[in-house]
Amino acid sequence: MSEKILDVRNLQVHFQVDHKLVAAVDGISFELNRGQTLGIVGESGSGKSVTSLAVMRLVPSPPGVISGGEIFFRQLRDGTTSKPIDLLKLSEAQSQQYRGRQISMIFQEPMSSLNPVYTCGFQLVEAIRQHQRISKAEARRQAIALLQEVKLIPRDEELQQRYLSEKGLQLQDRGSQRYINQQKQAFLDRYPHQLSGGQIQRVMIAMAICSDPAVLIADEPTTALDVTVQATILDLLRELRDARGMSIIFVTHDLGIIAEIADTVAVMYQGKIVESGPVQQIYTAPQHPYTKGLLACRPHPERRLKYLPTVADFMEAVSDLAGKTILREKLHSATLSQEVTETELEQRNRLQQRSPLLAVENLQVFFPIRGAFGQTARYLPAVNDVSFAVYPGETLGLVGESGCGKTTLGRALLRLIQPTGGRIFFDQREITTLPQQRLRQLRRDMQMIFQDPYSSLDPRMSVGAAVIEPMRIHASERNERQRRQRAAYLLERVGLRPDWMGRYPHEFSGGQRQRVCIARALALNPRFIICDESVSALDVSVQAQVLNLLKELQSEFDLTYIFISHDLGVVKFMSDRIMVMNRGKIEEIGSAESIYRAPQQPYTRQLIAAIPAGSPPVVRKGSAPAR
């Protein structure tokens, strides 16, 4: 029988907002057994992260307060458990005996969790010595062992084999141990900015497990990571859980990821747990309409849907006789499951019979790498001899991992980055060396939706002014009154209220800000839009809304897209053709169906294998679900 290690009962967390108490967590209860992974899933604002912070006693006060409930924890020492302790009744000094030692946490933003002015090794050693009374030398030894455990530093045997192969030796010599120590120290001396997102997340995992905790809370540890990096992080967490006998609370907005790692699932909505149970039960027989919506709104690569269902298609909020708001399941129509027909696919394929709107020939973008004295030591090929065409009215999906050159290619097409070589043609006119004055005129027809909507909007400018600004720059529309009318129309068309024009970016959610960016991109009636990771950091339900919106706008305004993403499932839903990039080159290009059904390159097969399961028929405990 499984041993209960954490028992949360009727937990309540409130926040003071505009002189009112708002319930962020509203009376939830759940249990966690030893060696088990509990997945907590829900959209932004559902209370997932606040629940995690409450367990750690890290709810910011003010404005937050844990207003009720109990959190019983059984302390583990020498393989035995003690009497349950209510963590909420401990003083702050007593809480520090548990926080980080017995219960540890991986935070959502790894880059903001590390201090940029200190090396990763220094910060890991500091975390180890915070919980153990040991020397710096011993802490450093433990830090190296932890980084090897999370597979950031190769094992000693691998480093020794690498040394022998580089030197062409068969037997170990005196220099091998020196080489091994140098390689270990070199990684400890790296700063956070010198690591990729996946590497930083592994450093945070090493920091979280340094005191061998009984419970590890992982708060959105894979958000915005490439699907391949995401898969390796999930594999790593499973391995650590099994090797150390840890329990894990895995927090995410994506039920597809939960299927890969969790044993049991708790679905949260507006501060409450609306459904919970074993992962297979939740996937095969969900009971609550919110759970059904979350399962349905993620793109399913096996199916080619016309419309991506959203949570709103499965449930609605209504008032009962007492005036209390309750959730009710919608009787959704069969249109939600309509698939693209063969005839429609053939019509989309005929788009390629027209002259290309955009043609690229042997495009190159090289970045200089500086040497020790500031001179250019070598060039890094970010985009290396790329050729392709995009046809009017089609969507070309561009997929690949971070660093493959996707964003650099997109910016080079708009001449935001000057190409090193090759030629770019738009509407049969070469634009590679177009002067700035004519380039500004061209940009009326070529627009871009950037990855981070918050950083691409001026925080001092209202959203109405942000949409109107391109019209002023290009003298579009006759007067200011017509510009405001068009801005209001565009905001309404992307699902925002026109009377919100006076609001500022910080007053909107991530999905709403992305809609503002889409409205701004449409302000000048462009013909061609590059969508650069425009949905990568959004909840799956909001992501579905934005993807549907982009398809509707394409049909209404006769738009041509290049849709950039690291998620092949999302790209397949959006695209007519898919182009796979790796290390600055095109691996393969073809129709969305052929790329997914019969990939020609090992790299493409790797991307497909890393797609999280949408609704698996069978879930195998401790391993990825059957696809």
C-alpha positions as CSV (number, residue, x, y, z in Angstrom):
1,M,0.0,0.0,0.0
2,S,1.3,3.4,-1.0
3,E,2.5,5.7,1.9
4,K,0.9,9.1,2.1
5,I,3.5,11.8,2.4
6,L,1.5,15.0,1.7
7,D,-2.2,15.6,2.7
8,V,-3.7,18.9,1.7
9,R,-7.2,19.5,3.2
10,N,-9.6,22.4,2.3
11,L,-6.7,24.8,1.4
12,Q,-7.8,28.4,0.9
13,V,-5.7,31.3,-0.3
14,H,-7.0,34.8,-0.7
15,F,-5.5,38.0,-2.3
16,Q,-6.4,41.6,-1.5
17,V,-7.5,43.2,-4.8
18,D,-9.1,46.7,-4.8
19,H,-10.1,46.4,-1.2
20,K,-11.7,43.0,-1.8
21,L,-10.6,39.5,-0.9
22,V,-10.4,37.3,-4.0
23,A,-10.2,33.6,-3.6
24,A,-7.2,32.3,-5.6
25,V,-7.4,28.8,-4.1
26,D,-10.9,28.0,-2.9
27,G,-11.1,25.0,-0.5
28,I,-9.1,22.3,-2.4
29,S,-8.0,18.9,-1.1
30,F,-5.6,16.3,-2.5
31,E,-3.1,13.7,-1.4
32,L,0.4,12.7,-2.6
33,N,1.9,9.3,-2.0
34,R,5.6,8.4,-1.8
35,G,7.2,7.9,-5.2
36,Q,4.0,9.2,-6.9
37,T,3.7,12.0,-9.5
38,L,0.6,14.2,-9.1
39,G,-0.2,16.4,-12.1
40,I,-2.0,19.7,-11.4
41,V,-3.4,21.1,-14.6
42,G,-5.4,24.2,-15.5
43,E,-5.3,27.5,-17.4
44,S,-3.4,30.6,-16.2
45,G,-5.3,32.0,-13.2
46,S,-6.7,28.7,-12.1
47,G,-4.7,28.7,-8.9
48,K,-2.0,26.0,-9.8
49,S,1.1,28.1,-8.9
50,V,-0.6,29.6,-5.9
51,T,-1.3,26.1,-4.6
52,S,2.4,25.2,-5.0
53,L,3.5,28.4,-3.2
54,A,1.1,27.7,-0.4
55,V,2.7,24.2,0.1
56,M,6.1,25.9,0.3
57,R,4.8,28.7,2.5
58,L,5.9,31.2,-0.1
59,V,2.6,33.0,-0.8
60,P,3.6,36.7,-0.9
61,S,2.0,38.6,2.1
62,P,0.7,41.2,1.5
63,P,-1.4,40.9,-0.7
64,G,-1.8,37.2,-0.3
65,V,-2.8,35.2,2.8
66,I,-3.4,31.5,3.4
67,S,-6.8,31.9,5.0
68,G,-7.7,28.3,5.8
69,G,-7.0,24.6,5.5
70,E,-4.3,22.2,6.6
71,I,-1.2,20.8,4.9
72,F,0.0,17.7,6.6
73,F,3.5,16.4,5.8
74,R,5.2,13.2,6.9
75,Q,8.9,13.9,7.4
76,L,11.2,11.3,6.0
77,R,14.4,10.4,7.9
78,D,16.5,7.2,7.5
79,G,13.8,5.5,5.4
80,T,11.1,6.0,8.1
81,T,8.2,8.5,8.4
82,S,7.4,10.6,11.4
83,K,4.0,11.8,12.7
84,P,2.2,14.1,10.3
85,I,3.0,17.8,10.8
86,D,0.7,20.7,9.8
87,L,3.0,23.0,7.8
88,L,0.6,25.9,8.2
89,K,1.0,25.9,12.0
90,L,4.8,26.2,11.9
91,S,6.6,29.5,12.5
92,E,8.7,31.0,9.7
93,A,11.9,29.7,11.4
94,Q,10.4,26.2,11.7
95,S,9.2,26.3,8.0
96,Q,12.8,26.8,6.9
97,Q,13.6,23.4,8.3
98,Y,11.3,21.9,5.7
99,R,11.4,24.4,2.8
100,G,14.2,23.3,0.4
101,R,15.2,20.4,2.5
102,Q,12.2,18.1,2.6
103,I,10.0,20.0,0.1
104,S,11.8,21.6,-2.8
105,M,10.5,23.6,-5.9
106,I,11.5,24.2,-9.5
107,F,10.2,27.6,-10.4
108,Q,8.5,28.5,-13.7
109,E,11.1,31.1,-14.9
110,P,14.5,29.5,-14.6
111,M,16.4,32.4,-16.1
112,S,14.9,34.8,-13.5
113,S,15.6,32.3,-10.7
114,L,19.3,32.4,-11.2
115,N,21.5,35.5,-10.4
116,P,23.1,36.6,-13.7
117,V,26.2,38.0,-12.0
118,Y,27.2,34.7,-10.4
119,T,28.4,31.5,-12.0
120,C,26.1,28.5,-12.0
121,G,28.6,26.6,-10.0
122,F,28.8,29.2,-7.3
123,Q,25.0,29.3,-7.0
124,L,24.7,25.5,-6.8
125,V,27.4,25.3,-4.2
126,E,25.7,28.0,-2.2
127,A,22.4,26.1,-2.3
128,I,24.1,22.9,-1.1
129,R,25.8,24.7,1.8
130,Q,22.5,26.4,2.8
131,H,21.2,23.0,3.8
132,Q,24.3,21.1,4.8
133,R,27.2,22.0,7.1
134,I,30.0,21.0,4.8
135,S,33.2,22.6,3.4
136,K,33.3,24.4,0.0
137,A,35.4,21.5,-1.4
138,E,32.8,18.9,-0.4
139,A,29.9,21.1,-1.7
140,R,31.8,21.5,-5.0
141,R,32.2,17.7,-5.3
142,Q,28.5,17.3,-4.6
143,A,27.6,20.0,-7.2
144,I,29.6,18.2,-9.9
145,A,27.9,14.9,-8.9
146,L,24.5,16.6,-9.2
147,L,25.3,18.1,-12.6
148,Q,26.3,14.7,-13.7
149,E,23.1,13.2,-12.4
150,V,21.0,15.7,-14.4
151,K,23.2,15.0,-17.4
152,L,24.8,18.4,-17.8
153,I,28.3,17.2,-17.2
154,P,29.3,13.8,-18.7
155,R,30.3,11.0,-16.3
156,D,34.0,10.6,-15.6
157,E,34.2,7.5,-17.8
158,E,32.7,9.4,-20.7
159,L,35.1,12.3,-20.2
160,Q,38.1,9.9,-20.0
161,Q,37.0,8.2,-23.2
162,R,36.6,11.6,-24.9
163,Y,40.2,12.5,-23.9
164,L,41.6,9.2,-25.2
165,S,39.8,9.6,-28.5
166,E,41.0,13.2,-28.9
167,K,44.6,12.2,-28.1
168,G,44.5,9.0,-30.1
169,L,45.5,6.9,-27.1
170,Q,44.5,3.4,-26.0
171,L,45.5,3.6,-22.4
172,Q,45.0,6.2,-19.7
173,D,47.9,8.6,-19.1
174,R,48.6,11.3,-16.5
175,G,46.8,14.0,-18.5
176,S,43.4,12.3,-18.5
177,Q,42.5,13.2,-14.9
178,R,43.7,16.8,-15.5
179,Y,41.4,17.0,-18.6
180,I,38.4,15.6,-16.6
181,N,38.9,18.1,-13.8
182,Q,39.2,21.0,-16.4
183,Q,36.0,20.0,-18.1
184,K,34.1,19.9,-14.8
185,Q,35.4,23.2,-13.7
186,A,34.7,24.8,-17.1
187,F,31.0,24.1,-16.7
188,L,30.9,25.3,-13.0
189,D,32.4,28.6,-14.2
190,R,29.7,29.3,-16.8
191,Y,27.2,32.1,-16.2
192,P,23.4,31.6,-16.8
193,H,23.4,33.6,-20.0
194,Q,25.9,31.1,-21.5
195,L,23.4,28.2,-21.2
196,S,20.4,27.3,-23.2
197,G,16.9,27.2,-21.7
198,G,17.0,23.4,-21.3
199,Q,20.5,23.6,-19.6
200,I,19.3,26.3,-17.2
201,Q,16.3,24.1,-16.3
202,R,18.6,21.2,-15.5
203,V,20.7,23.5,-13.2
204,M,17.5,24.4,-11.4
205,I,16.6,20.7,-11.1
206,A,20.1,20.0,-9.6
207,M,19.6,22.8,-7.2
208,A,16.2,21.6,-6.2
209,I,17.3,18.0,-5.4
210,C,20.6,18.9,-3.7
211,S,19.1,18.2,-0.3
212,D,17.5,15.0,-1.4
213,P,13.9,16.2,-0.8
214,A,10.9,13.9,-0.2
215,V,8.7,16.1,-2.4
216,L,9.7,18.0,-5.5
217,I,7.2,20.7,-6.9
218,A,7.8,21.4,-10.6
219,D,5.9,24.6,-11.6
220,E,5.6,24.7,-15.4
221,P,9.2,23.4,-15.9
222,T,8.8,22.8,-19.6
223,T,6.9,25.9,-20.7
224,A,8.2,27.5,-24.0
225,L,10.9,24.8,-24.3
226,D,11.4,22.9,-27.6
227,V,9.4,19.7,-27.7
228,T,12.7,17.7,-27.9
229,V,14.2,19.5,-24.9
230,Q,10.8,19.1,-23.1
231,A,10.9,15.4,-23.7
232,T,14.4,15.1,-22.2
233,I,13.4,17.1,-19.1
234,L,10.4,14.8,-18.5
235,D,12.6,11.7,-18.9
236,L,15.1,13.2,-16.4
237,L,12.4,13.9,-13.8
238,R,11.0,10.4,-14.2
239,E,14.5,8.9,-13.7
240,L,15.2,11.1,-10.6
241,R,11.9,10.2,-9.1
242,D,12.5,6.5,-9.5
243,A,16.1,6.6,-8.4
244,R,15.5,8.7,-5.3
245,G,12.0,7.6,-4.4
246,M,10.8,11.2,-4.6
247,S,7.2,12.4,-4.9
248,I,6.6,15.0,-7.6
249,I,3.8,17.6,-7.9
250,F,4.0,18.6,-11.6
251,V,2.2,21.8,-12.5
252,T,1.3,22.6,-16.1
253,H,-1.4,24.0,-18.4
254,D,-1.0,21.1,-20.9
255,L,-2.8,17.8,-20.3
256,G,-0.7,16.3,-23.1
257,I,2.4,16.7,-21.0
258,I,0.6,15.3,-17.9
259,A,0.1,12.1,-19.8
260,E,3.8,11.7,-20.1
261,I,4.7,11.8,-16.4
262,A,1.9,11.8,-14.0
263,D,0.2,8.9,-12.1
264,T,-2.8,10.9,-10.9
265,V,-4.3,14.2,-12.1
266,A,-6.1,17.1,-10.4
267,V,-7.8,19.6,-12.8
268,M,-8.1,23.1,-11.4
269,Y,-10.5,25.8,-12.6
270,Q,-11.0,29.2,-10.9
271,G,-9.4,28.1,-7.7
272,K,-11.2,24.7,-7.3
273,I,-10.4,21.1,-8.3
274,V,-13.2,20.2,-10.6
275,E,-12.0,16.7,-11.4
276,S,-9.3,14.3,-10.1
277,G,-8.3,10.7,-10.5
278,P,-5.8,8.3,-12.2
279,V,-4.3,9.7,-15.4
280,Q,-5.8,6.9,-17.6
281,Q,-9.3,7.6,-16.2
282,I,-9.0,11.3,-16.8
283,Y,-7.9,10.8,-20.4
284,T,-10.3,8.0,-21.4
285,A,-13.4,9.0,-19.5
286,P,-13.3,12.7,-18.4
287,Q,-16.4,13.8,-16.5
288,H,-16.2,17.5,-16.2
289,P,-16.7,19.7,-19.3
290,Y,-13.6,21.8,-18.5
291,T,-11.4,18.6,-18.6
292,K,-13.0,17.7,-21.9
293,G,-12.3,21.1,-23.3
294,L,-8.6,21.0,-22.2
295,L,-8.2,17.6,-23.9
296,A,-9.9,18.7,-27.1
297,C,-8.2,22.1,-27.6
298,R,-4.6,20.8,-28.2
299,P,-3.9,20.0,-31.9
300,H,-4.0,16.3,-32.7
301,P,-1.4,15.5,-35.4
302,E,-3.4,12.3,-36.3
303,R,-6.4,14.4,-37.3
304,R,-6.8,17.4,-39.7
305,L,-9.5,19.4,-38.0
306,K,-11.0,22.5,-39.7
307,Y,-11.6,24.2,-36.3
308,L,-9.7,23.6,-33.1
309,P,-12.2,23.2,-30.2
310,T,-11.8,25.5,-27.2
311,V,-12.9,25.3,-23.5
312,A,-15.7,27.7,-24.3
313,D,-17.2,25.1,-26.7
314,F,-17.6,22.6,-23.9
315,M,-18.9,24.7,-21.0
316,E,-20.6,27.9,-20.1
317,A,-21.2,29.9,-16.8
318,V,-24.9,30.4,-15.9
319,S,-26.7,31.6,-12.8
320,D,-28.9,29.3,-10.8
321,L,-32.2,30.3,-9.0
322,A,-30.3,31.7,-6.1
323,G,-28.1,33.9,-8.3
324,K,-25.0,31.8,-7.9
325,T,-22.8,31.2,-10.9
326,I,-22.5,27.6,-11.9
327,L,-20.8,25.8,-14.7
328,R,-22.9,23.9,-17.2
329,E,-21.8,21.6,-20.1
330,K,-22.6,22.8,-23.5
331,L,-24.2,20.6,-26.2
332,H,-21.5,21.2,-28.7
333,S,-22.2,20.7,-32.4
334,A,-20.7,18.2,-34.8
335,T,-18.8,21.0,-36.5
336,L,-16.2,20.8,-33.7
337,S,-15.0,17.5,-35.0
338,Q,-15.2,18.2,-38.8
339,E,-12.0,17.3,-40.6
340,V,-10.5,18.8,-43.7
341,T,-11.7,16.7,-46.7
342,E,-9.6,15.4,-49.5
343,T,-11.2,17.8,-51.9
344,E,-10.3,20.8,-49.7
345,L,-6.7,19.5,-49.4
346,E,-6.5,19.3,-53.2
347,Q,-7.8,22.9,-53.5
348,R,-5.1,24.0,-51.1
349,N,-2.4,22.1,-53.0
350,R,-3.5,23.9,-56.2
351,L,-2.2,27.2,-54.6
352,Q,1.3,26.0,-55.6
353,Q,0.4,26.2,-59.3
354,R,0.4,30.1,-59.1
355,S,3.5,32.3,-59.2
356,P,5.1,32.5,-55.8
357,L,4.5,35.5,-53.6
358,L,7.9,35.0,-51.9
359,A,10.9,33.3,-53.4
360,V,14.2,32.7,-51.6
361,E,17.4,31.7,-53.4
362,N,20.5,30.5,-51.5
363,L,19.9,32.8,-48.6
364,Q,22.7,33.1,-46.1
365,V,23.0,35.0,-42.8
366,F,26.3,34.7,-40.9
367,F,27.0,36.3,-37.5
368,P,30.6,37.3,-36.6
369,I,32.2,35.7,-33.6
370,R,34.7,38.0,-31.9
371,G,38.2,36.8,-30.8
372,A,40.1,37.7,-27.7
373,F,41.2,41.1,-29.0
374,G,37.9,42.2,-30.6
375,Q,38.7,41.0,-34.1
376,T,36.4,38.7,-36.1
377,A,37.7,35.2,-35.4
378,R,35.1,33.3,-37.4
379,Y,31.5,33.4,-38.7
380,L,28.6,31.5,-37.3
381,P,26.2,30.3,-40.1
382,A,22.7,31.0,-38.7
383,V,21.0,30.5,-42.1
384,N,23.1,28.6,-44.6
385,D,22.2,28.3,-48.3
386,V,18.4,28.2,-47.9
387,S,16.0,28.2,-50.9
388,F,12.2,27.9,-50.9
389,A,9.0,29.6,-52.2
390,V,5.7,30.6,-50.6
391,Y,2.6,30.8,-52.7
392,P,-0.3,33.3,-52.4
393,G,-2.9,32.2,-49.8
394,E,-0.9,29.3,-48.4
395,T,0.6,28.8,-44.9
396,L,4.2,27.5,-44.9
397,G,5.0,26.0,-41.5
398,L,8.6,26.5,-40.4
399,V,9.6,24.1,-37.6
400,G,12.8,23.3,-35.7
401,E,14.4,23.5,-32.3
402,S,15.7,26.8,-30.8
403,G,18.9,27.8,-32.5
404,C,18.1,26.2,-35.8
405,G,17.8,29.6,-37.5
406,K,13.9,29.9,-37.8
407,T,13.6,33.4,-36.3
408,T,16.8,34.7,-38.0
409,L,15.4,33.5,-41.4
410,G,12.0,35.3,-40.7
411,R,13.8,38.5,-39.8
412,A,16.0,38.3,-42.8
413,L,13.0,37.9,-45.1
414,L,11.7,41.3,-43.8
415,R,15.2,42.8,-44.0
416,L,15.2,43.3,-40.2
417,I,18.5,41.5,-40.5
418,Q,20.7,42.1,-43.5
419,P,21.4,38.8,-45.4
420,T,25.0,37.9,-45.9
421,G,24.3,36.3,-49.3
422,G,21.5,35.0,-51.6
423,R,18.4,36.7,-53.0
424,I,14.9,37.4,-51.8
425,F,12.0,38.1,-54.2
426,F,8.6,39.4,-53.2
427,D,5.9,39.5,-55.8
428,Q,8.5,38.8,-58.4
429,R,10.6,41.8,-57.4
430,E,14.0,41.4,-55.8
431,I,14.2,43.1,-52.4
432,T,17.6,41.9,-51.1
433,T,19.3,45.2,-51.7
434,L,16.3,47.5,-51.7
435,P,17.1,50.9,-50.2
436,Q,15.4,51.9,-47.0
437,Q,12.9,54.3,-48.5
438,R,11.5,51.7,-50.8
439,L,11.8,49.1,-48.1
440,R,9.5,51.1,-45.8
441,Q,6.9,51.2,-48.6
442,L,7.2,47.4,-49.1
443,R,6.6,46.7,-45.4
444,R,3.0,47.7,-45.8
445,D,2.6,44.3,-47.5
446,M,4.9,42.4,-45.2
447,Q,4.3,42.2,-41.4
448,M,5.5,40.1,-38.5
449,I,3.8,38.9,-35.3
450,F,6.6,38.5,-32.7
451,Q,7.0,35.8,-30.1
452,D,6.6,37.8,-27.0
453,P,3.6,40.2,-27.2
454,Y,4.5,42.1,-24.0
455,S,7.9,43.1,-25.1
456,S,6.7,44.0,-28.7
457,L,4.2,46.5,-27.3
458,D,5.2,49.8,-25.8
459,P,4.0,49.8,-22.1
460,R,3.5,53.6,-22.3
461,M,1.3,53.4,-25.3
462,S,-2.4,52.4,-25.2
463,V,-3.4,49.4,-27.3
464,G,-5.5,51.7,-29.5
465,A,-2.5,54.0,-30.2
466,A,-0.3,50.9,-30.9
467,V,-2.8,49.8,-33.6
468,I,-3.1,53.3,-35.1
469,E,0.7,54.0,-35.1
470,P,1.4,52.0,-38.3
471,M,-1.4,53.9,-40.1
472,R,0.1,57.2,-39.1
473,I,3.6,56.3,-40.2
474,H,2.4,55.1,-43.6
475,A,-0.3,57.8,-44.0
476,S,-2.9,55.2,-44.2
477,E,-6.6,56.2,-44.1
478,R,-7.7,59.8,-44.8
479,N,-7.8,61.2,-41.3
480,E,-7.5,60.4,-37.6
481,R,-11.2,59.6,-37.2
482,Q,-11.0,56.9,-39.9
483,R,-7.8,55.5,-38.3
484,R,-9.6,55.2,-35.0
485,Q,-12.6,53.5,-36.7
486,R,-10.3,51.0,-38.4
487,A,-8.4,50.3,-35.2
488,A,-11.7,49.7,-33.4
489,Y,-12.9,47.4,-36.2
490,L,-9.6,45.4,-36.0
491,L,-9.7,45.0,-32.2
492,E,-13.3,43.8,-32.5
493,R,-12.4,41.4,-35.3
494,V,-9.7,39.8,-33.2
495,G,-12.1,39.3,-30.3
496,L,-11.4,42.4,-28.2
497,R,-13.9,45.2,-27.2
498,P,-13.4,48.5,-29.1
499,D,-13.9,50.5,-25.9
500,W,-10.7,48.9,-24.6
501,M,-8.6,51.1,-26.9
502,G,-7.6,53.3,-24.1
503,R,-6.2,50.5,-22.0
504,Y,-2.5,49.6,-21.7
505,P,-0.7,46.3,-22.3
506,H,-0.3,45.4,-18.7
507,E,-4.1,45.4,-18.3
508,F,-4.4,42.4,-20.6
509,S,-3.7,38.7,-20.4
510,G,-1.0,37.1,-22.6
511,G,-3.6,35.9,-25.1
512,Q,-5.3,39.3,-25.3
513,R,-1.9,41.0,-25.8
514,Q,-1.2,38.6,-28.7
515,R,-4.6,39.6,-30.2
516,V,-3.5,43.2,-30.0
517,C,-0.3,42.4,-31.9
518,I,-2.4,40.5,-34.6
519,A,-4.6,43.6,-35.0
520,R,-1.6,45.8,-35.3
521,A,-0.1,43.5,-38.0
522,L,-3.4,43.8,-40.0
523,A,-3.6,47.6,-39.7
524,L,-2.0,48.2,-43.2
525,N,-3.8,45.4,-45.0
526,P,-0.7,43.3,-45.6
527,R,-0.5,40.4,-48.0
528,F,2.2,38.4,-46.2
529,I,2.6,37.9,-42.4
530,I,5.3,36.0,-40.5
531,C,4.0,34.5,-37.2
532,D,7.2,33.9,-35.1
533,E,6.3,31.5,-32.2
534,S,3.2,33.5,-31.7
535,V,1.4,30.9,-29.5
536,S,4.4,29.1,-27.9
537,A,3.9,30.6,-24.4
538,L,0.1,30.6,-24.3
539,D,-2.2,28.2,-22.4
540,V,-3.4,25.4,-24.7
541,S,-7.0,26.8,-24.6
542,V,-5.9,30.4,-25.5
543,Q,-3.5,28.9,-28.1
544,A,-6.5,27.2,-29.7
545,Q,-8.4,30.5,-29.9
546,V,-5.5,32.3,-31.5
547,L,-4.8,29.6,-34.0
548,N,-8.5,29.6,-35.0
549,L,-8.4,33.3,-35.3
550,L,-5.3,33.3,-37.6
551,K,-7.1,30.8,-39.9
552,E,-10.3,32.9,-40.0
553,L,-8.3,36.1,-40.8
554,Q,-6.4,34.3,-43.5
555,S,-9.6,33.4,-45.2
556,E,-11.2,36.9,-44.7
557,F,-8.2,39.0,-45.7
558,D,-6.6,36.6,-48.2
559,L,-3.3,36.4,-46.2
560,T,-0.2,34.4,-46.8
561,Y,1.6,33.1,-43.7
562,I,5.0,31.7,-42.7
563,F,4.1,30.1,-39.4
564,I,7.2,29.5,-37.2
565,S,7.1,27.1,-34.2
566,H,9.1,24.4,-32.5
567,D,5.9,22.3,-32.0
568,L,5.2,20.1,-35.1
569,G,1.6,19.4,-33.8
570,V,0.7,23.1,-33.9
571,V,2.5,23.6,-37.2
572,K,0.6,20.7,-38.8
573,F,-2.8,22.1,-37.8
574,M,-1.9,25.5,-39.3
575,S,0.1,24.6,-42.4
576,D,-0.4,23.5,-46.0
577,R,3.3,22.7,-46.4
578,I,6.0,22.2,-43.7
579,M,9.7,23.1,-43.9
580,V,11.9,21.5,-41.3
581,M,15.1,23.4,-40.3
582,N,18.1,22.2,-38.4
583,R,21.4,24.0,-37.8
584,G,20.7,26.7,-40.4
585,K,19.8,24.3,-43.2
586,I,16.5,22.9,-44.6
587,E,16.2,19.2,-43.6
588,E,13.1,18.6,-45.8
589,I,10.1,20.3,-47.2
590,G,6.7,18.9,-48.3
591,S,3.0,18.8,-47.6
592,A,1.9,18.8,-44.0
593,E,0.5,15.2,-44.3
594,S,3.6,13.8,-46.0
595,I,6.0,15.3,-43.5
596,Y,4.0,13.9,-40.6
597,R,3.1,10.5,-42.1
598,A,6.3,9.7,-43.9
599,P,9.2,11.9,-42.7
600,Q,12.4,11.3,-44.7
601,Q,15.0,12.6,-42.2
602,P,15.9,11.3,-38.7
603,Y,15.7,14.8,-37.3
604,T,12.1,15.1,-38.4
605,R,11.2,11.8,-36.9
606,Q,12.8,13.0,-33.7
607,L,10.5,16.1,-33.6
608,I,7.4,13.9,-34.3
609,A,8.4,11.5,-31.5
610,A,8.7,14.3,-29.0
611,I,5.1,15.6,-29.6
612,P,3.2,15.2,-26.3
613,A,0.2,12.8,-26.5
614,G,-3.1,14.5,-27.0
615,S,-5.6,11.9,-25.8
616,P,-3.8,8.5,-25.5
617,P,-5.9,5.4,-25.4
618,V,-3.5,3.7,-23.0
619,V,-1.1,5.2,-20.5
620,R,1.7,3.1,-19.2
621,K,2.8,4.0,-15.7
622,G,6.3,5.5,-15.6
623,S,6.7,5.8,-19.3
624,A,5.4,7.7,-22.3
625,P,1.9,6.8,-23.4
626,A,1.3,4.7,-26.4
627,R,1.0,6.9,-29.5
